Amino acid sequence: MALFLDFPFHLDGRGQTAETPEDDHIRDMILQVLFTSPGERVNRPDFGCGLKQFVFAPNSDALAAATQLLVQGSLQRWLDSVISVENVQVDAAESELRITVTYSKRSGGGTRRDVFTPTGVV
């Protein structure tokens, strides 16, 4: 089984660089795309989706629709060689925006579904 650097970078219990399996690494990459704001990375100023900007935005169906397009486009742009995005569903319920990403790895292995909010991971 291949191992990848864990995100965020840290040391494991042995004092070595922490590693993670491929499925967790892909989830980490999705997190980086979703929560990095464009302009935040020096050598890739257009990288990211910028979900953090929605933390204090008024919740509405229009925000949910715009977020769905933003998330799907960003994931397809930056992770298209790694995952195939099957569905992005954004639910605006009360004071929370929930983003459900359904995807499959290009290397095979079935469909996976992860849920995110602008304040973190569910």
N, C-alpha and C positions, 0 to 999 in steps of 0.2 A: 504494500500500500504506500503510495506516494504521500509525503508530508510537505506542507507549505509553511511559511512564516505566519505566525498568528498575528492578528490585528485586534487591538492596537499592540504594537511591539512591546514585549516584556520578557522577563526571564522566568524560566520554569523553576520548579523546586530543586533542580540540580544545579541551578546557576547558569544554565545554558539558554540560548535563544529558544523561546517557546515555539512549538510547531503545532499544526492542526491538520486534520484530514481534508481532502478536496472539497467535500460538501460544505464544511464550515468556512473554508477559504473562499468559496464562491459567494456565500452569504456575506462574508466580510467585504468582498469587492462590491457587492450591491450596496451595502451600507456606505462605503466610501463614495460611490456615485451619488446616492441620494442625499447624503448629508454634507457633502463638500459644496461650498458656494462657488459659482463661477468667479474667477479672479483670485481665488484663495491659493492656488498652486502657481508658483513662479514660472515654471517651464511649460505649463499647460493652463493658460489663463481661461480657456473656455471649458475646462473639465468640470463636471459636476452638475447637480440638479438644483441644489439650494433649498431643500425642504425646510431648513431651519428658519427661513424667512416667513413661513406660515404659522409659526408658533403663536403669534398674537393677532393673526389675521381673523376677521370675522368669518365664522363658519357659514357656508351656504352651498347650495347645489352648483352655483357657478364656479365657486372655488374648487369644488370636488371635480368638476369636468375639466377645468384648466390644469389641475394637479395631475389628473389621469393622463392627459396628453403630454405634459412635461415629463412625468416619470417614465412613460413608455418610450418616448423619444430618446431620453437620456440613456436608458438601459440599452436600447437597440444601438445607439451610437457608440457607446463605450464598451459594452460587453457582448456585442454580437458574435464575436468569434468564440466565446465561452459558453453562452447560454442562448436559448431560443425563448423569447418572452411570449408566452401563450395568452396571458390575460393580465391586465392591471385593473383592479377594481378599487375605487375610492368611495368610501362611505362617510358622509357628513352627518354625524349623530350627536346632538346636543353640543357639547363643547369640544368634541374630539373628532379629528380627521384620521380615519384608518385606511391605510394603503395595503391592499393584499396583492402580492405579486405571485403569479403562477408561471413557472418556467421549467424548462428541462435542460439538462446539460447537453452540449453538442457532442460530448464524448460518450453519451449514452447513460442509462441509469434511471430512467423514469422521470415522472413529473414531481415537482416540489412546490410547496406553497409557503410563503413567509409573510408575516404581517408586520407593518411598521407604522409608527406615528411620528409627527414632526418633533416630538419630545423624546423619542427613543424607539426601542424595539419591543414588541409584544411577545 
